[in-house]
Amino acid sequence: MKNIQSVKRLPDGSLVAFCDDNGDGVFESVTIPDIVFDQQDRDPETDELIGEIYTVGSTPERTELLAWERDGGVIEDWVLVDPVPSVISDRQFFQQLATQGLITENEALAAVQTGTLPAAILTFIDQLPVEQRFSAKMLLTGATQFERANPLVDAFGGMYGMGPEQVDELWRAASAL
């Protein structure tokens, strides 16, 4: 385990180090059980802790990790991110747009009930190249599901100033409805 780049603490307390052992830019992960603890001797007569604190139960990987920490490395908590669903229903999509204030509630209802597209979506379609407009209208009025991977999704988000991460959040929130 060489060239530790970062270390994350998993929810179970174990650690994962991301290393570039060969210096070639290829990273591998090494799980390091959190088995190390500090210990002090006890005075046999008084049972008080005495002497220096020392580490026991160490492994070579853990020793290297401790050296990395001494050199300024910081162990970060692992942040779990919910996966982005690949598909949401048209109801979820339009309801989430209304929830976020991107369209009105009446527009969301009309989109689901009759396929009438909200004004913001019509504005978006009008900005597309002429040869793509009919296909986009057909997709948006006729689809019962929307795929996150469809290029129109990111383009639509971009109209609202959303990057891919914000669109992913919209998709996650919609999937929970």
NORQUI-V798635 format. One record per pair of residues at least 24 apart in sequence whose ideal C-beta (glycine too) atoms are under 7 Angstrom apart, sorted by the first residue. I is the first residue (numbers start at 0). J is the second residue. D is the distance in whole Angstrom. If there is no record, write none. Layout:
[[I | J | D] [I | J | D]]
//
This chain:
[[0 | 29 | 5] [0 | 60 | 5] [0 | 63 | 5] [3 | 64 | 7] [3 | 67 | 5] [3 | 72 | 6] [5 | 75 | 7] [6 | 64 | 7] [6 | 72 | 7] [6 | 74 | 5] [7 | 75 | 6] [7 | 77 | 4] [8 | 74 | 5] [8 | 76 | 5] [8 | 77 | 6] [9 | 77 | 5] [10 | 77 | 7] [14 | 64 | 7] [14 | 74 | 6] [16 | 64 | 6] [29 | 60 | 6] [31 | 60 | 5] [31 | 61 | 6] [31 | 64 | 6] [35 | 61 | 5] [81 | 171 | 6] [83 | 147 | 6] [83 | 167 | 5] [83 | 170 | 5] [83 | 171 | 6] [84 | 147 | 7] [84 | 170 | 6] [84 | 174 | 4] [85 | 146 | 6] [85 | 147 | 6] [85 | 148 | 7] [86 | 144 | 5] [86 | 145 | 7] [86 | 146 | 5] [87 | 144 | 7] [87 | 145 | 6] [87 | 170 | 6] [87 | 173 | 5] [87 | 174 | 5] [88 | 143 | 6] [88 | 144 | 6] [89 | 142 | 6] [89 | 143 | 5] [89 | 144 | 7] [89 | 145 | 6] [91 | 173 | 4] [91 | 174 | 6] [91 | 176 | 5] [92 | 145 | 5] [92 | 173 | 6] [94 | 176 | 5] [95 | 169 | 6] [95 | 172 | 6] [95 | 173 | 4] [95 | 176 | 6] [99 | 169 | 7] [101 | 159 | 6] [114 | 140 | 4] [114 | 141 | 7] [116 | 140 | 6] [123 | 155 | 5] [123 | 158 | 5]]
//
